[in-house]
Amino acid sequence: MDDCIIIGAGPAGLTAAIYLARYHLRIRLFDSGSSRAAMIPCTHNHAGYPDGISGKALLARMYEQARRYGAHCIPHRVTGIQPQDEGFRVTTDGATYHSRSVLLATGVVNHRPRHLLPEVHDPALERGLLRYCPVCDGYEVTDKRVGVIGTGDHGMREALFLRGFTRDVTLIAPEAEHALDPACAEALDDAGIARVDGPCGGWAVEGDQLALDTARGRMRFDSVYPALGSRIRSELAIAAGAKADPGGCLEVDDHQRTSVPGLFAAGDVVKGLDQISHAMGEAGVAATTIRNMLDRQQPIRR
């Protein structure tokens, strides 16, 4: 039986693997190969990298660090977590494993604009013409022309956040007319944010800008932010009995414990600031709590 199975090899999962391996615990790390961090072309928010670092390069460094202490990533997708008397039964698309504890670090998946094909989406993302996290990279659009795809309260809040970096912000409805209550419309007007109805289509990279069709005609932006929400990948924990909020974020205490004893969660799958540094901090807390919990069950000795 393993001491801990970690599901997800993004910043949270890899940080936990480093901690737990250095605590001399028996761990397994499963990765389905879909970490959102791998999509980051270059982050300048992560401390210690003044010139920035790509998500893939950062994950590779973290995995190499975990590997040095004996952690190895298994490229299988976990399909089920079942609590048992002395731990958990974890099933994958290849085998079944047993562990005294489980840490879920599966993150989220951003909703992409409809009709934005991968052959346009991926190069635009790589060049910074398409961005998903204004907290991460709002600085990079300072004084540039920015489009936000969204509506309602969520779209308004993202447009207002970006207004702190540039005056030229346009909120574009993703499908048809905007769904804005009077308070949202007033806040946008007060900030000088333009509103354009959808639908959005005809996406293309044109020179150094991302272009799309709207109800007002074709528009071009230095960067576009989809504000369409995300899908929380918490279904494994919820199926195991863990509590989540209405949006799917797992509920945890100050030590990253879910409502299921022995099942922990860290990173974007938990409600909080979706940032690499935050996920790593949660993972360190979770890993140390797991170590101390297991030590109380059976003292860890060398």
Backbone hydrogen bonds, N-H to C=O, Kabsch-Sander energy under -0.5 kcal/mol:
donor,donor_aa,acceptor,acceptor_aa,energy
2,D,98,H,-2.6
3,D,26,R,-2.4
4,C,26,R,-1.9
5,I,101,S,-1.8
6,I,4,C,-0.5
6,I,28,R,-3.3
7,I,5,I,-0.5
7,I,103,L,-2.7
8,G,6,I,-0.7
8,G,30,F,-2.9
10,G,105,A,-0.5
14,L,10,G,-2.7
15,T,11,P,-1.8
16,A,12,A,-2.4
17,A,13,G,-2.1
18,I,14,L,-2.2
19,Y,15,T,-2.3
20,L,16,A,-3.0
21,A,17,A,-2.4
22,R,18,I,-2.0
23,Y,19,Y,-1.0
24,H,21,A,-1.6
25,L,20,L,-1.9
27,I,25,L,-0.7
28,R,4,C,-1.6
29,L,72,H,-1.1
30,F,6,I,-2.9
30,F,28,R,-0.5
31,D,74,I,-2.3
38,A,35,S,-1.0
39,M,36,R,-1.7
40,I,37,A,-1.6
43,T,53,I,-2.9
47,A,45,N,-0.5
49,Y,46,H,-1.2
52,G,49,Y,-2.1
53,I,43,T,-1.5
55,G,40,I,-2.8
58,L,54,S,-2.4
59,L,55,G,-2.6
60,A,56,K,-2.3
61,R,57,A,-2.1
62,M,58,L,-2.3
63,Y,59,L,-2.6
64,E,60,A,-2.3
65,Q,61,R,-2.0
66,A,62,M,-2.3
67,R,63,Y,-2.9
68,R,64,E,-1.7
69,Y,65,Q,-0.6
69,Y,66,A,-1.1
70,G,67,R,-1.9
71,A,66,A,-2.1
74,I,29,L,-3.3
76,H,74,I,-2.3
78,V,76,H,-0.5
79,T,91,T,-2.5
80,G,91,T,-1.5
82,Q,89,R,-2.6
84,Q,87,G,-3.3
87,G,84,Q,-1.3
88,F,99,S,-2.9
89,R,82,Q,-2.9
90,V,88,F,-0.6
90,V,97,Y,-3.0
91,T,80,G,-2.2
91,T,89,R,-0.5
92,T,95,A,-2.8
93,D,77,R,-1.4
97,Y,90,V,-2.9
99,S,88,F,-2.1
100,R,2,D,-2.4
102,V,262,G,-2.2
103,L,5,I,-2.6
104,L,102,V,-0.5
104,L,264,F,-3.0
105,A,7,I,-2.9
105,A,103,L,-0.6
109,V,231,R,-2.1
111,H,229,G,-2.2
116,L,113,P,-1.3
117,L,115,H,-1.0
120,V,117,L,-1.8
121,H,117,L,-3.3
122,D,118,P,-2.3
124,A,120,V,-2.0
125,L,121,H,-2.5
126,E,122,D,-2.2
127,R,123,P,-1.7
128,G,124,A,-0.5
128,G,125,L,-1.0
129,L,124,A,-2.2
130,L,124,A,-1.4
131,R,224,V,-2.7
137,D,133,C,-2.3
138,G,134,P,-1.9
140,E,137,D,-1.0
141,V,138,G,-1.6
142,T,139,Y,-1.6
143,D,165,F,-1.9
144,K,141,V,-2.3
146,V,144,K,-0.6
146,V,168,D,-2.8
147,G,223,S,-2.2
148,V,170,T,-3.0
149,I,225,Y,-2.4
150,G,148,V,-0.8
150,G,172,I,-2.5
155,G,151,T,-2.0
156,M,152,G,-2.3
157,R,153,D,-2.6
158,E,154,H,-2.0
159,A,155,G,-2.3
160,L,156,M,-2.7
161,F,157,R,-2.0
162,L,158,E,-2.2
163,R,159,A,-1.3
164,G,161,F,-1.3
165,F,162,L,-2.3
166,T,162,L,-1.4
169,V,167,R,-1.4
170,T,146,V,-1.9
171,L,194,A,-3.1
172,I,148,V,-3.4
172,I,170,T,-0.6
173,A,196,V,-2.4
180,L,178,H,-0.7
185,A,181,D,-2.4
186,E,182,P,-2.4
187,A,183,A,-2.1
188,L,184,C,-2.2
189,D,185,A,-2.4
190,D,186,E,-2.7
191,A,187,A,-1.4
192,G,188,L,-0.6
192,G,189,D,-1.2
193,I,188,L,-2.6
194,A,169,V,-1.7
194,A,192,G,-0.5
196,V,171,L,-2.6
198,G,176,A,-3.2
200,C,174,P,-1.6
201,G,213,D,-1.2
204,A,211,A,-1.9
206,E,204,A,-0.7
206,E,209,Q,-2.6
207,G,205,V,-0.6
209,Q,206,E,-1.4
210,L,221,F,-2.6
211,A,204,A,-3.2
211,A,209,Q,-0.5
212,L,219,M,-2.2
213,D,201,G,-3.8
214,T,217,G,-1.3
215,A,197,D,-2.1
217,G,214,T,-1.6
219,M,212,L,-2.8
221,F,210,L,-2.0
222,D,145,R,-1.9
223,S,145,R,-1.5
224,V,129,L,-2.0
225,Y,147,G,-3.0
227,A,149,I,-3.4
231,R,109,V,-2.9
232,I,230,S,-0.6
233,R,107,G,-2.2
234,S,232,I,-1.9
238,I,234,S,-2.4
239,A,235,E,-2.4
240,A,236,L,-1.0
241,G,238,I,-1.5
242,A,237,A,-2.6
245,D,249,C,-2.7
248,G,245,D,-2.2
250,L,269,V,-2.6
251,E,243,K,-2.4
252,V,250,L,-0.5
253,D,257,R,-1.5
256,Q,253,D,-1.9
258,T,263,L,-2.4
263,L,260,V,-2.3
264,F,102,V,-3.1
264,F,262,G,-0.6
265,A,256,Q,-1.9
266,A,104,L,-2.0
270,V,267,G,-2.0
271,K,250,L,-0.9
274,D,272,G,-0.5
275,Q,273,L,-2.1
279,A,275,Q,-2.5
280,M,276,I,-2.5
281,G,277,S,-2.0
282,E,278,H,-2.4
283,A,279,A,-2.2
284,G,280,M,-2.1
285,V,281,G,-2.0
286,A,282,E,-2.9
287,A,283,A,-2.9
288,T,284,G,-1.9
289,T,285,V,-2.3
290,I,286,A,-2.6
291,R,287,A,-2.4
292,N,288,T,-2.2
293,M,289,T,-2.4
294,L,290,I,-2.7
295,D,291,R,-2.1
296,R,292,N,-1.7
297,Q,293,M,-1.5
298,Q,294,L,-2.6
301,R,299,P,-0.6
